[in-house]
Amino acid sequence: MKQYDSICKIALEMGAKFTKSININSIVVEPWVQWKCKFGCSKHGKSKTCPPFSPGYDETKQILSCYSAAILVEGEPPSKNFNDMLVKIENRCSLMGFYKAFALGAGPCPFCNDCNIDEPCRLPLKARPAMEACGIDVFKTIRNNGFSVKFLNHKNEYVKYFGLILIE
């Protein structure tokens, strides 16, 4: 997908470790994924970018059908920097004419220590749901596109973050 090489280059200049333009059909969305959030993450129900407030897997499938490609972005901690970078890439894409560009981050929203779910989001220009929060099987999607990923055995092992920039 040569037409997206310039976006990949911008992402690398902004600090991404690796990027690749991918076909939207390589993104795997499954109903079981949000259970991992519900039964394994302390942020479930406590952040507007997490389930049950994030789009469900069925809505995610519907939204993905509006796009033909995405940029898969690999980065590293801290999550605030990584997710901020994704939103900056999204904004650059919009300025380049990709007006439908939308970023999906990694993990719970890192921008506020506590999210008041009864009030409007304090940082709506930065907050984005994570791929897994929307039902995307991150491991399968990453592997479908030639990246490697595994569960870490120890907290001191190198962590990889992955995000998506949806584009058309």
ZADRENZA-907537 format. One record per residue: chain; y, z, x of N, C-alpha, C, O in turn; residue in three letters; residue number from 1. Coordinates in steps of 0.2 Angstrom, whole numbers, m for minus. Layout:
# ZADRENZA-907537
mol | ny | nz | nx | cay | caz | cax | cy | cz | cx | oy | oz | ox | type | seq
A | Y | Z | X | Y | Z | X | Y | Z | X | Y | Z | X | ala | NUM
...
***
This chain:
# ZADRENZA-907537
mol | ny | nz | nx | cay | caz | cax | cy | cz | cx | oy | oz | ox | type | seq
A | m6 | 0 | 4 | 0 | 0 | 0 | 6 | 0 | 4 | 10 | 5 | 5 | met | 1
A | 7 | m6 | 7 | 13 | m7 | 12 | 20 | m5 | 9 | 24 | m2 | 13 | lys | 2
A | 21 | m6 | 3 | 27 | m5 | 0 | 29 | 3 | 0 | 35 | 4 | m1 | gln | 3
A | 25 | 7 | 2 | 26 | 14 | 2 | 26 | 17 | 9 | 27 | 23 | 10 | tyr | 4
A | 26 | 13 | 14 | 26 | 15 | 21 | 32 | 18 | 23 | 32 | 23 | 27 | asp | 5
A | 38 | 16 | 20 | 44 | 19 | 22 | 44 | 27 | 19 | 47 | 31 | 22 | ser | 6
A | 41 | 28 | 13 | 41 | 35 | 11 | 37 | 39 | 15 | 38 | 45 | 17 | ile | 7
A | 31 | 36 | 17 | 27 | 40 | 22 | 31 | 42 | 28 | 30 | 47 | 31 | cys | 8
A | 34 | 37 | 31 | 38 | 38 | 37 | 44 | 44 | 36 | 44 | 48 | 40 | lys | 9
A | 47 | 44 | 30 | 52 | 49 | 28 | 48 | 56 | 28 | 51 | 61 | 31 | ile | 10
A | 43 | 56 | 25 | 39 | 62 | 25 | 37 | 65 | 32 | 38 | 71 | 33 | ala | 11
A | 35 | 61 | 36 | 34 | 63 | 43 | 40 | 65 | 46 | 40 | 70 | 50 | leu | 12
A | 45 | 62 | 45 | 52 | 64 | 48 | 54 | 71 | 46 | 57 | 75 | 49 | glu | 13
A | 52 | 73 | 39 | 54 | 79 | 36 | 49 | 85 | 38 | 50 | 90 | 36 | met | 14
A | 44 | 83 | 42 | 39 | 88 | 44 | 32 | 88 | 42 | 28 | 92 | 44 | gly | 15
A | 30 | 83 | 38 | 23 | 82 | 36 | 19 | 81 | 42 | 21 | 78 | 47 | ala | 16
A | 13 | 83 | 42 | 8 | 82 | 48 | 5 | 76 | 47 | 4 | 72 | 52 | lys | 17
A | 4 | 73 | 41 | 1 | 67 | 40 | 2 | 65 | 33 | 3 | 69 | 28 | phe | 18
A | 3 | 58 | 32 | 4 | 56 | 25 | 0 | 49 | 24 | m2 | 46 | 29 | thr | 19
A | m1 | 48 | 18 | m5 | 42 | 16 | m3 | 40 | 9 | m3 | 44 | 4 | lys | 20
A | m2 | 33 | 8 | m1 | 31 | 1 | m8 | 30 | m2 | m12 | 27 | 1 | ser | 21
A | m9 | 32 | m8 | m15 | 32 | m11 | m15 | 29 | m18 | m10 | 29 | m22 | ile | 22
A | m20 | 26 | m21 | m21 | 23 | m27 | m21 | 29 | m32 | m25 | 34 | m31 | asn | 23
A | m18 | 29 | m38 | m18 | 34 | m43 | m25 | 36 | m45 | m27 | 41 | m47 | ile | 24
A | m29 | 31 | m45 | m36 | 31 | m48 | m40 | 36 | m43 | m46 | 38 | m45 | asn | 25
A | m38 | 37 | m37 | m42 | 41 | m33 | m41 | 49 | m34 | m44 | 53 | m31 | ser | 26
A | m36 | 50 | m38 | m34 | 57 | m40 | m39 | 60 | m45 | m40 | 57 | m51 | ile | 27
A | m43 | 65 | m44 | m48 | 68 | m48 | m45 | 74 | m52 | m43 | 78 | m49 | val | 28
A | m46 | 73 | m59 | m43 | 78 | m63 | m49 | 81 | m67 | m53 | 77 | m71 | val | 29
A | m51 | 87 | m67 | m56 | 90 | m71 | m54 | 96 | m74 | m50 | 100 | m72 | glu | 30
A | m58 | 98 | m80 | m56 | 104 | m84 | m58 | 110 | m81 | m54 | 115 | m82 | pro | 31
A | m63 | 110 | m76 | m65 | 117 | m73 | m60 | 119 | m68 | m60 | 125 | m67 | trp | 32
A | m55 | 115 | m65 | m51 | 117 | m60 | m46 | 123 | m62 | m45 | 127 | m58 | val | 33
A | m43 | 123 | m68 | m39 | 128 | m70 | m42 | 135 | m71 | m39 | 140 | m71 | gln | 34
A | m49 | 135 | m72 | m53 | 141 | m72 | m52 | 144 | m65 | m52 | 151 | m65 | trp | 35
A | m52 | 141 | m60 | m51 | 144 | m53 | m44 | 147 | m53 | m44 | 153 | m49 | lys | 36
A | m39 | 145 | m56 | m33 | 148 | m56 | m34 | 155 | m61 | m31 | 160 | m59 | cys | 37
A | m36 | 153 | m67 | m37 | 159 | m72 | m41 | 165 | m69 | m40 | 170 | m70 | lys | 38
A | m47 | 163 | m66 | m51 | 168 | m63 | m52 | 169 | m56 | m57 | 169 | m53 | phe | 39
A | m46 | 169 | m53 | m46 | 169 | m45 | m39 | 169 | m42 | m39 | 170 | m36 | gly | 40
A | m34 | 169 | m46 | m27 | 169 | m43 | m23 | 175 | m47 | m23 | 175 | m53 | cys | 41
A | m20 | 179 | m43 | m16 | 184 | m46 | m9 | 182 | m49 | m6 | 185 | m53 | ser | 42
A | m8 | 175 | m48 | m2 | 173 | m51 | m3 | 170 | m58 | 2 | 168 | m61 | lys | 43
A | m9 | 169 | m60 | m11 | 166 | m67 | m7 | 170 | m72 | m7 | 176 | m73 | his | 44
A | m3 | 166 | m76 | 1 | 169 | m81 | 7 | 172 | m79 | 11 | 175 | m83 | gly | 45
A | 9 | 172 | m73 | 15 | 176 | m70 | 20 | 171 | m67 | 25 | 174 | m65 | lys | 46
A | 19 | 165 | m67 | 23 | 160 | m64 | 23 | 154 | m69 | 18 | 152 | m71 | ser | 47
A | 29 | 151 | m70 | 30 | 146 | m74 | 27 | 139 | m71 | 26 | 134 | m75 | lys | 48
A | 25 | 139 | m65 | 22 | 133 | m62 | 14 | 134 | m62 | 11 | 130 | m59 | thr | 49
A | 12 | 139 | m65 | 5 | 141 | m65 | 2 | 141 | m72 | 6 | 141 | m77 | cys | 50
A | m4 | 140 | m73 | m7 | 140 | m79 | m6 | 147 | m82 | m6 | 152 | m78 | pro | 51
A | m5 | 148 | m88 | m6 | 143 | m94 | 1 | 139 | m95 | 1 | 135 | m100 | pro | 52
A | 6 | 140 | m91 | 12 | 136 | m92 | 13 | 129 | m89 | 16 | 125 | m91 | phe | 53
A | 8 | 128 | m84 | 8 | 121 | m81 | 5 | 117 | m85 | 1 | 119 | m90 | ser | 54
A | 5 | 110 | m84 | 2 | 105 | m88 | m6 | 106 | m88 | m8 | 107 | m82 | pro | 55
A | m9 | 105 | m93 | m16 | 106 | m93 | m19 | 99 | m91 | m16 | 94 | m90 | gly | 56
A | m26 | 99 | m89 | m29 | 94 | m86 | m28 | 87 | m91 | m28 | 82 | m88 | tyr | 57
A | m29 | 88 | m97 | m28 | 82 | m102 | m21 | 79 | m101 | m20 | 73 | m101 | asp | 58
A | m16 | 83 | m101 | m9 | 81 | m100 | m8 | 78 | m93 | m5 | 73 | m93 | glu | 59
A | m11 | 81 | m88 | m11 | 78 | m82 | m14 | 71 | m81 | m11 | 66 | m78 | thr | 60
A | m19 | 70 | m84 | m22 | 63 | m85 | m18 | 58 | m88 | m17 | 53 | m86 | lys | 61
A | m15 | 60 | m93 | m10 | 56 | m97 | m4 | 54 | m93 | m2 | 49 | m93 | gln | 62
A | m1 | 59 | m89 | 5 | 58 | m85 | 3 | 54 | m79 | 7 | 49 | m78 | ile | 63
A | m3 | 55 | m76 | m5 | 51 | m71 | m6 | 43 | m73 | m5 | 39 | m68 | leu | 64
A | m7 | 42 | m79 | m8 | 35 | m81 | m1 | 31 | m81 | m1 | 25 | m82 | ser | 65
A | 4 | 35 | m80 | 11 | 32 | m80 | 12 | 30 | m73 | 18 | 27 | m72 | cys | 66
A | 8 | 31 | m68 | 10 | 30 | m61 | 4 | 25 | m58 | m2 | 25 | m61 | tyr | 67
A | 6 | 21 | m53 | 1 | 17 | m50 | m1 | 20 | m43 | m6 | 18 | m40 | ser | 68
A | 3 | 24 | m40 | 2 | 26 | m33 | 4 | 33 | m32 | 8 | 36 | m36 | ala | 69
A | 3 | 36 | m27 | 5 | 43 | m24 | 5 | 43 | m17 | 2 | 39 | m14 | ala | 70
A | 9 | 47 | m14 | 9 | 49 | m7 | 6 | 55 | m6 | 8 | 61 | m9 | ile | 71
A | 0 | 56 | m3 | m3 | 62 | m1 | 0 | 64 | 5 | 0 | 61 | 10 | leu | 72
A | 2 | 71 | 5 | 6 | 74 | 11 | 2 | 80 | 13 | 0 | 84 | 9 | val | 73
A | 1 | 80 | 20 | m3 | 86 | 23 | 3 | 90 | 26 | 7 | 87 | 30 | glu | 74
A | 3 | 96 | 26 | 8 | 100 | 29 | 5 | 107 | 31 | m2 | 108 | 31 | gly | 75
A | 9 | 112 | 32 | 6 | 118 | 34 | 11 | 124 | 32 | 17 | 122 | 30 | glu | 76
A | 9 | 130 | 32 | 13 | 136 | 30 | 20 | 136 | 34 | 20 | 133 | 40 | pro | 77
A | 25 | 139 | 32 | 25 | 143 | 26 | 26 | 139 | 20 | 29 | 133 | 20 | pro | 78
A | 23 | 141 | 14 | 23 | 137 | 8 | 30 | 136 | 5 | 31 | 130 | 2 | ser | 79
A | 35 | 140 | 6 | 41 | 139 | 4 | 44 | 132 | 8 | 47 | 128 | 4 | lys | 80
A | 43 | 132 | 14 | 45 | 126 | 18 | 42 | 120 | 15 | 45 | 114 | 15 | asn | 81
A | 35 | 120 | 14 | 31 | 114 | 12 | 33 | 112 | 6 | 34 | 106 | 5 | phe | 82
A | 34 | 116 | 1 | 35 | 114 | m6 | 43 | 112 | m6 | 44 | 107 | m10 | asn | 83
A | 47 | 115 | m2 | 54 | 112 | m2 | 54 | 105 | 1 | 58 | 101 | m1 | asp | 84
A | 50 | 104 | 6 | 50 | 97 | 9 | 47 | 92 | 4 | 50 | 87 | 3 | met | 85
A | 42 | 94 | 0 | 40 | 89 | m5 | 45 | 87 | m10 | 46 | 82 | m12 | leu | 86
A | 49 | 92 | m12 | 55 | 91 | m17 | 60 | 87 | m14 | 63 | 82 | m17 | val | 87
A | 61 | 88 | m7 | 66 | 83 | m4 | 63 | 76 | m3 | 67 | 71 | m4 | lys | 88
A | 57 | 75 | m2 | 54 | 69 | m2 | 55 | 65 | m9 | 57 | 60 | m10 | ile | 89
A | 53 | 69 | m14 | 54 | 67 | m21 | 61 | 64 | m22 | 62 | 59 | m25 | glu | 90
A | 66 | 68 | m20 | 73 | 66 | m21 | 75 | 60 | m17 | 78 | 56 | m20 | asn | 91
A | 72 | 59 | m11 | 73 | 53 | m7 | 70 | 47 | m11 | 73 | 42 | m11 | arg | 92
A | 64 | 48 | m13 | 61 | 43 | m17 | 65 | 40 | m23 | 66 | 34 | m24 | cys | 93
A | 68 | 45 | m26 | 73 | 43 | m32 | 78 | 39 | m30 | 80 | 34 | m33 | ser | 94
A | 82 | 41 | m24 | 87 | 38 | m21 | 85 | 31 | m19 | 90 | 26 | m19 | leu | 95
A | 79 | 30 | m17 | 77 | 23 | m15 | 75 | 19 | m21 | 73 | 13 | m20 | met | 96
A | 76 | 21 | m27 | 74 | 17 | m33 | 68 | 19 | m36 | 66 | 16 | m42 | gly | 97
A | 64 | 24 | m34 | 58 | 26 | m37 | 59 | 32 | m42 | 58 | 37 | m40 | phe | 98
A | 63 | 30 | m47 | 66 | 35 | m52 | 60 | 39 | m55 | 62 | 45 | m57 | tyr | 99
A | 54 | 37 | m55 | 49 | 41 | m58 | 46 | 46 | m53 | 41 | 50 | m55 | lys | 100
A | 48 | 46 | m47 | 45 | 51 | m42 | 45 | 58 | m44 | 49 | 60 | m47 | ala | 101
A | 39 | 61 | m43 | 38 | 68 | m45 | 33 | 71 | m40 | 28 | 69 | m39 | phe | 102
A | 35 | 77 | m37 | 31 | 81 | m33 | 27 | 86 | m36 | 28 | 89 | m41 | ala | 103
A | 21 | 86 | m33 | 16 | 92 | m35 | 15 | 95 | m29 | 12 | 93 | m24 | leu | 104
A | 16 | 102 | m29 | 15 | 106 | m23 | 8 | 109 | m21 | 3 | 106 | m24 | gly | 105
A | 8 | 114 | m18 | 2 | 118 | m16 | 3 | 125 | m17 | 8 | 128 | m15 | ala | 106
A | m2 | 128 | m21 | m2 | 135 | m22 | 4 | 137 | m27 | 8 | 133 | m29 | gly | 107
A | 4 | 144 | m28 | 9 | 146 | m33 | 16 | 145 | m30 | 17 | 144 | m24 | pro | 108
A | 21 | 145 | m35 | 28 | 143 | m33 | 30 | 149 | m28 | 30 | 155 | m29 | cys | 109
A | 33 | 147 | m22 | 35 | 152 | m17 | 42 | 154 | m17 | 45 | 158 | m13 | pro | 110
A | 46 | 151 | m22 | 53 | 152 | m22 | 56 | 158 | m24 | 62 | 161 | m22 | phe | 111
A | 53 | 161 | m29 | 55 | 168 | m32 | 50 | 173 | m31 | 44 | 171 | m32 | cys | 112
A | 52 | 179 | m29 | 47 | 184 | m28 | 43 | 186 | m35 | 37 | 187 | m35 | asn | 113
A | 47 | 186 | m40 | 45 | 187 | m47 | 47 | 182 | m51 | 53 | 180 | m51 | asp | 114
A | 43 | 180 | m56 | 45 | 174 | m61 | 46 | 178 | m67 | 41 | 181 | m70 | cys | 115
A | 52 | 178 | m70 | 52 | 180 | m77 | 50 | 175 | m82 | 54 | 170 | m84 | asn | 116
A | 44 | 175 | m85 | 42 | 170 | m89 | 45 | 170 | m96 | 44 | 165 | m99 | ile | 117
A | 49 | 175 | m97 | 53 | 175 | m104 | 60 | 172 | m103 | 63 | 171 | m108 | asp | 118
A | 62 | 170 | m97 | 68 | 167 | m96 | 67 | 160 | m93 | 62 | 158 | m91 | glu | 119
A | 73 | 156 | m93 | 72 | 149 | m90 | 71 | 150 | m83 | 73 | 155 | m79 | pro | 120
A | 68 | 145 | m80 | 67 | 145 | m72 | 73 | 146 | m69 | 78 | 142 | m70 | cys | 121
A | 74 | 150 | m64 | 80 | 151 | m60 | 81 | 145 | m55 | 87 | 144 | m53 | arg | 122
A | 76 | 142 | m53 | 76 | 136 | m48 | 73 | 130 | m51 | 68 | 127 | m47 | leu | 123
A | 75 | 127 | m56 | 71 | 121 | m59 | 71 | 115 | m55 | 67 | 111 | m55 | pro | 124
A | 76 | 115 | m50 | 77 | 109 | m46 | 72 | 109 | m40 | 71 | 104 | m37 | leu | 125
A | 69 | 115 | m39 | 64 | 116 | m33 | 57 | 117 | m36 | 52 | 115 | m33 | lys | 126
A | 57 | 121 | m41 | 50 | 123 | m44 | 46 | 117 | m46 | 48 | 113 | m50 | ala | 127
A | 40 | 116 | m43 | 35 | 111 | m45 | 28 | 114 | m46 | 27 | 119 | m42 | arg | 128
A | 24 | 112 | m51 | 17 | 115 | m51 | 13 | 112 | m45 | 15 | 107 | m42 | pro | 129
A | 8 | 116 | m43 | 3 | 114 | m38 | m2 | 109 | m41 | m3 | 109 | m48 | ala | 130
A | m5 | 105 | m37 | m10 | 100 | m40 | m15 | 104 | m44 | m17 | 102 | m49 | met | 131
A | m18 | 109 | m41 | m23 | 113 | m44 | m21 | 116 | m51 | m25 | 117 | m55 | glu | 132
A | m15 | 118 | m51 | m12 | 121 | m57 | m12 | 116 | m63 | m12 | 118 | m69 | ala | 133
A | m12 | 110 | m61 | m12 | 104 | m66 | m19 | 102 | m68 | m20 | 97 | m71 | cys | 134
A | m24 | 105 | m65 | m31 | 102 | m66 | m34 | 97 | m61 | m39 | 94 | m62 | gly | 135
A | m30 | 96 | m55 | m32 | 91 | m50 | m37 | 94 | m45 | m36 | 100 | m43 | ile | 136
A | m43 | 91 | m45 | m48 | 94 | m40 | m45 | 92 | m33 | m46 | 86 | m31 | asp | 137
A | m42 | 96 | m30 | m39 | 95 | m23 | m44 | 93 | m18 | m42 | 88 | m14 | val | 138
A | m49 | 96 | m17 | m54 | 95 | m12 | m57 | 87 | m13 | m57 | 84 | m8 | phe | 139
A | m59 | 86 | m19 | m62 | 79 | m20 | m56 | 74 | m19 | m58 | 68 | m16 | lys | 140
A | m50 | 75 | m22 | m45 | 70 | m21 | m43 | 69 | m13 | m43 | 63 | m11 | thr | 141
A | m43 | 74 | m10 | m42 | 74 | m2 | m47 | 70 | 1 | m46 | 65 | 5 | ile | 142
A | m53 | 72 | m1 | m59 | 68 | 2 | m60 | 61 | 0 | m62 | 57 | 4 | arg | 143
A | m58 | 59 | m6 | m58 | 52 | m8 | m53 | 48 | m4 | m54 | 42 | m4 | asn | 144
A | m48 | 51 | m1 | m43 | 47 | 3 | m44 | 48 | 10 | m39 | 47 | 14 | asn | 145
A | m50 | 50 | 13 | m51 | 51 | 20 | m48 | 57 | 24 | m49 | 57 | 30 | gly | 146
A | m46 | 62 | 20 | m44 | 68 | 23 | m50 | 73 | 24 | m54 | 72 | 20 | phe | 147
A | m49 | 77 | 28 | m55 | 83 | 28 | m52 | 89 | 27 | m46 | 91 | 28 | ser | 148
A | m56 | 93 | 23 | m54 | 100 | 21 | m60 | 104 | 20 | m65 | 102 | 18 | val | 149
A | m59 | 111 | 21 | m65 | 115 | 20 | m62 | 122 | 18 | m56 | 123 | 19 | lys | 150
A | m66 | 126 | 16 | m64 | 133 | 14 | m64 | 137 | 21 | m68 | 135 | 26 | phe | 151
A | m59 | 141 | 22 | m58 | 145 | 28 | m63 | 151 | 28 | m63 | 154 | 23 | leu | 152
A | m66 | 153 | 33 | m70 | 159 | 34 | m66 | 165 | 36 | m68 | 171 | 34 | asn | 153
A | m60 | 164 | 39 | m56 | 169 | 42 | m49 | 168 | 40 | m46 | 162 | 40 | his | 154
A | m45 | 173 | 39 | m38 | 173 | 38 | m34 | 170 | 44 | m28 | 167 | 43 | lys | 155
A | m36 | 170 | 50 | m33 | 167 | 56 | m34 | 160 | 57 | m32 | 157 | 62 | asn | 156
A | m38 | 157 | 53 | m40 | 150 | 54 | m34 | 145 | 51 | m30 | 148 | 47 | glu | 157
A | m33 | 139 | 54 | m28 | 135 | 52 | m28 | 133 | 45 | m33 | 130 | 43 | tyr | 158
A | m23 | 134 | 42 | m22 | 132 | 35 | m19 | 125 | 34 | m14 | 124 | 37 | val | 159
A | m22 | 121 | 30 | m19 | 114 | 28 | m16 | 115 | 21 | m20 | 117 | 17 | lys | 160
A | m10 | 113 | 20 | m7 | 112 | 13 | m7 | 104 | 11 | m6 | 100 | 16 | tyr | 161
A | m9 | 103 | 5 | m8 | 96 | 3 | m4 | 96 | m4 | m4 | 100 | m8 | phe | 162
A | 0 | 91 | m4 | 4 | 89 | m10 | 4 | 82 | m11 | 2 | 78 | m7 | gly | 163
A | 7 | 81 | m17 | 7 | 74 | m19 | 14 | 72 | m21 | 18 | 76 | m24 | leu | 164
A | 16 | 66 | m20 | 22 | 63 | m23 | 20 | 57 | m27 | 18 | 52 | m25 | ile | 165
A | 21 | 58 | m34 | 19 | 53 | m38 | 24 | 47 | m38 | 30 | 49 | m39 | leu | 166
A | 22 | 41 | m38 | 28 | 36 | m37 | 25 | 30 | m41 | 19 | 29 | m43 | ile | 167
A | 30 | 25 | m43 | 29 | 19 | m47 | 33 | 14 | m44 | 33 | 8 | m46 | glu | 168
***
